[in-house]
């Protein structure tokens, strides 16, 4: 037959192109499926099985079969590399999206489903990166390389964020996209198993986002004009005079951190607190009740190496300019009776009109 002749032509000349190599593998898989005991859908036949079928069906000798198989697998692996890049780019976007939703919000809904999806995606990405030196060579950090889960990462996340300002891995994934473009494949082809993982992750992500939207406070036209932190001699910590955080005891690490922070209030350079403990600064501050939003407002820098930058006051305009999401905090402060102001009307910026 013409197809068999085609196989023998590239066999005898030991020259293959991608289409011919693909043809050999496709024909071999068809033979295997026709056997009485076909392989399971999730397990490809071994190279030994393919070798035997090639020899039997095409009447090839050992040398011919070995040459075709090695060449065909080489081309197959080359195709897999470009697909690996496309898959990595897609999964990185998913991982960043799930990570961002969790770490950027307070009072979260149940994270079990998105945490499961994030773990499965991170595991698949590690496998892909492990077999591709080009991906390993990317120097920019990405969230899943630092965090293999989404649960109980608050303290470690704050340390990591101090040194990674690329929005959880967007710059990293831009380099992956470059590899996709150069290698001519930007749309990934998923295995059945990975397709299920991706579909589940997208479903869980959408459900989680919908819950966040439901919990988002309705706009009432009023704003919290500023954020203040006070700390008295009794160890009482108050945000805007109404939100009480965990009380400290004199001489404890938490008391020492806050007392020394107020001594350096508003400084632009970090200072290192003098403490009689080896506990992480992020842990000490977090245990007092400073969640990610409160830390962004009052402790914009918390670093083991550099120390702390502390400010006891931040205006609404400053918080907005620094892209601090205060919606959940504002809702809580309003319920507790914090001072609010009517949001001023914003003048129309004519320069934004595209004509």
C-alpha positions in Angstrom: 0.0 0.0 0.0 1.0 3.6 -0.6 1.4 4.3 3.1 3.5 1.2 3.7 5.7 2.2 0.8 6.1 5.6 2.3 7.2 4.1 5.6 9.8 1.9 3.8 11.1 4.9 1.8 12.0 6.9 4.9 13.2 3.7 6.5 15.6 2.9 3.8 17.0 6.4 3.5 16.9 7.1 7.3 15.4 10.5 6.7 12.3 11.6 8.5 10.3 14.8 8.8 7.8 15.5 11.5 4.7 14.3 9.5 6.4 11.0 8.6 7.4 10.4 12.2 3.9 11.1 13.4 2.6 8.7 10.8 4.7 5.9 12.1 3.5 6.4 15.7 -0.1 6.8 14.7 -0.1 3.6 12.7 1.6 1.7 15.5 -1.0 2.9 18.0 -3.8 1.8 15.6 -2.2 -1.7 15.6 -2.1 -1.8 19.3 -5.7 -0.8 19.7 -6.7 -3.6 17.3 -5.1 -6.3 19.6 -7.2 -8.3 22.0 -5.8 -6.6 25.0 -5.3 -2.9 24.1 -3.5 -0.6 26.5 -5.5 1.5 29.0 -6.4 5.0 27.8 -4.1 6.7 30.3 -1.0 4.6 29.6 1.0 4.7 26.4 2.6 1.5 25.1 6.2 1.0 26.0 9.0 1.5 23.5 9.6 -2.3 23.5 6.0 -3.0 22.5 6.2 -0.4 19.7 9.5 -1.9 18.5 8.0 -5.4 18.2 4.9 -4.2 16.4 7.0 -2.1 13.9 9.2 -5.2 13.1 6.2 -7.5 12.8 3.9 -5.2 10.8 6.5 -3.7 8.4 8.9 -6.6 8.3 11.8 -4.6 9.5 15.0 -5.7 11.0 16.3 -4.6 14.4 18.5 -1.8 13.0 15.8 -0.4 10.8 13.3 -0.5 13.7 15.7 1.2 16.1 16.5 4.0 13.7 12.9 4.8 13.0 11.8 4.6 16.6 14.7 6.8 17.9 14.1 9.4 15.2 10.3 9.3 15.6 10.6 9.7 19.4 13.1 12.5 19.0 10.7 14.4 16.9 7.9 13.6 19.3 9.9 15.0 22.2 10.6 18.2 20.2 6.9 18.6 19.7 6.3 18.0 23.4 8.8 20.7 24.3 6.9 23.4 22.5 3.7 22.1 24.0 5.3 22.1 27.4 5.9 25.8 27.0 2.3 26.5 26.0 1.0 24.4 28.9 3.3 26.1 31.4 2.1 29.6 30.2 -1.5 28.6 30.6 -1.0 26.9 34.0 1.1 29.8 35.3 -1.8 32.2 34.6 -4.1 29.9 36.5 -1.8 29.6 39.4 -1.2 33.4 39.6 -5.0 34.0 39.4 -5.8 31.6 42.3 -2.9 32.9 44.4 -3.8 36.5 43.9 -7.5 36.0 44.9 -6.5 34.3 48.1 -3.6 36.6 49.3 -5.2 39.9 48.3 -8.4 39.5 50.3 -9.3 39.3 53.9 -12.2 37.4 55.6 -12.0 34.8 52.8 -14.7 32.2 51.9 -13.7 28.6 52.1 -10.4 28.0 50.3 -10.4 24.2 50.3 -11.4 23.9 46.6 -9.0 26.6 45.2 -6.3 25.2 47.4 -6.7 21.8 46.0 -6.6 23.1 42.4 -3.5 25.3 43.2 -1.7 22.3 44.6 -2.4 20.1 41.5 -1.4 22.9 39.1 1.8 23.6 41.0 2.7 19.9 41.0 2.2 19.7 37.2 4.3 22.8 36.7 7.1 21.4 38.7 7.1 18.3 36.5 7.2 20.4 33.3 9.9 22.7 34.6 12.0 19.8 35.7 12.3 18.5 32.1 12.9 21.8 30.4 16.1 23.7 31.1 14.7 26.8 29.3 12.0 27.2 31.9 14.4 26.5 34.7 16.7 29.3 33.4 14.0 32.0 34.0 15.3 34.1 36.9 12.1 36.0 37.8 10.2 34.5 40.7 6.7 33.1 40.5 4.2 32.3 43.3 4.1 28.5 43.0 7.9 28.2 43.2 7.7 29.8 46.7 4.4 28.4 47.9 3.1 24.9 47.1 -0.3 25.6 48.8 -2.6 28.5 49.6 -3.5 27.6 53.2 -1.6 29.1 56.2 0.9 31.1 54.2 0.2 34.6 55.6 3.5 35.1 57.5 5.8 33.6 54.8 3.9 35.5 52.1 4.7 38.8 53.6 8.4 38.1 53.7 8.4 36.9 50.1 6.4 39.9 48.9 9.1 42.3 50.2 11.5 41.0 47.6 9.2 40.1 44.7 7.4 43.0 43.2 6.4 41.4 39.9 2.7 40.8 40.9 3.2 37.1 41.9 4.9 36.0 38.7 3.5 38.0 35.8 7.1 39.0 34.7 8.1 35.3 34.9 5.2 34.2 32.8 6.0 36.9 30.2 9.3 35.1 29.6 7.4 31.8 29.2 5.2 33.4 26.6 8.3 34.5 24.7 9.4 30.8 24.6 5.9 29.9 23.3 6.1 32.5 20.5 9.7 31.5 19.5 8.8 27.8 19.4 5.7 28.4 17.3 3.1 27.0 19.7 0.9 29.3 21.9 -2.2 27.1 22.3 -1.6 24.1 24.7 -2.8 20.6 24.0 -3.8 19.0 27.3 -3.8 15.3 28.2 -7.2 14.0 29.4 -6.0 14.0 33.0 -4.6 17.5 32.8 -7.7 18.7 31.0 -9.7 17.6 34.1 -7.4 19.5 36.4 -7.6 22.7 34.4 -11.4 22.5 34.1 -11.8 21.9 37.8 -9.4 24.8 38.6 -11.3 27.2 36.4 -14.6 26.1 37.9 -13.3 26.5 41.5 -11.7 29.8 40.7 -15.0 31.3 39.3 -16.9 30.0 42.3 -14.4 31.5 44.7 -14.5 34.8 42.9 -18.3 34.9 42.9 -18.2 34.4 46.7 -15.8 37.3 47.0 -18.1 39.5 45.0 -21.1 38.5 47.1 -19.2 39.5 50.3 -17.9 42.7 48.8 -19.6 45.6 50.6 -22.2 47.7 48.7 -21.1 51.2 47.9 -22.8 53.6 50.2 -21.1 56.8 49.0 -19.1 57.1 52.2 -15.4 56.5 52.6 -12.9 56.0 55.5 -10.8 59.2 55.0 -7.7 57.9 56.8 -6.3 55.0 58.7 -4.7 55.5 62.2 -3.1 53.2 64.7 -2.8 53.9 68.4 -1.1 52.0 71.2 -1.5 52.8 74.8 0.4 51.9 78.0 -2.1 49.1 78.8 -1.2 47.3 75.6 -4.3 48.1 73.7 -4.0 48.5 69.9 -6.7 50.3 68.1 -7.3 51.0 64.4 -9.2 54.2 63.8 -10.2 54.2 67.4 -12.7 51.4 67.0 -11.1 48.1 65.8 -9.3 46.4 68.6 -6.4 44.1 67.8 -4.8 41.6 70.2 -3.7 43.1 73.5 0.0 42.9 74.3 1.8 42.4 77.6 4.7 44.6 78.8 8.0 43.2 77.9 6.7 40.7 75.3 8.1 40.6 71.8 4.9 42.2 70.5 5.1 45.0 73.0 8.8 45.6 72.1 8.1 45.7 68.4 5.2 48.2 68.7 6.9 50.4 71.2 10.0 50.7 69.1 7.9 51.1 65.9 6.3 54.2 67.3 9.7 55.6 68.2 10.5 55.4 64.4 7.1 56.4 63.2 7.1 57.8 59.7 10.7 57.1 58.9 11.4 56.2 55.3 14.4 54.0 56.2 13.8 50.6 57.9 15.0 50.0 61.4 15.8 46.7 63.2 13.9 46.2 66.5 16.0 45.1 69.4 14.3 41.8 70.5 15.1 39.0 72.9 13.7 36.4 70.6 14.5 34.7 67.3 10.8 34.7 66.2 10.2 36.1 62.7 9.0 39.7 62.6 6.1 38.8 60.3 5.0 36.2 62.9 5.1 38.6 65.8 3.2 41.3 63.9 0.7 38.8 62.4 0.0 37.3 65.8 -1.1 40.8 67.1 -3.9 40.8 64.5 -2.2 42.7 61.6 -3.6 40.9 58.5 -2.2 41.6 55.0 -4.3 44.8 54.6 -3.3 46.2 58.0 0.3 45.3 57.4 0.3 47.0 54.0 -1.1 50.2 55.7 1.0 50.4 58.9 4.0 48.1 58.1 4.8 48.6 54.4 8.2 46.9 55.0 8.8 43.9 57.2 12.0 42.1 56.4 14.3 39.9 58.4 17.3 41.4 56.7 16.3 45.1 56.5 14.0 45.5 59.4 10.7 47.5 59.6 9.2 50.6 58.2 6.3 51.8 60.3 3.7 54.5 59.9 0.8 55.1 62.3 -1.2 57.2 59.8 -2.1 56.8 56.1 -4.7 58.8 54.1 -7.3 57.4 51.8 -5.6 58.9 48.8 -2.2 57.4 49.8 -3.8 54.0 50.3 -5.4 54.2 46.9 -2.2 55.3 45.2 -0.4 52.3 46.7 -3.1 50.0 45.4 -4.0 48.7 48.9 -7.4 46.9 48.8 -9.2 48.3 51.9 -12.8 47.3 51.0 -13.2 44.6 53.6 -11.4 46.7 56.2 -13.6 49.7 55.4 -16.7 47.6 55.9 -15.6 46.4 59.3 -14.6 49.9 60.4 -17.9 51.4 59.3 -19.8 48.7 61.3 -17.8 49.6 64.4 -18.6 53.2 64.0 -15.4 54.7 62.6 -15.5 58.3 61.3 -16.5 58.5 57.6 -16.8 61.2 55.0 -18.9 61.6 51.9 -16.8 60.7 48.9 -16.2 63.9 46.8 -17.3 64.0 43.2 -14.5 63.3 40.9 -14.1 65.8 38.0 -14.2 64.3 34.5 -10.8 63.9 33.0 -11.4 65.0 29.4 -8.0 63.7 28.4 -9.3 60.1 28.9 -12.0 60.6 26.2 -10.6 58.8 23.1 -11.7 61.4 20.5 
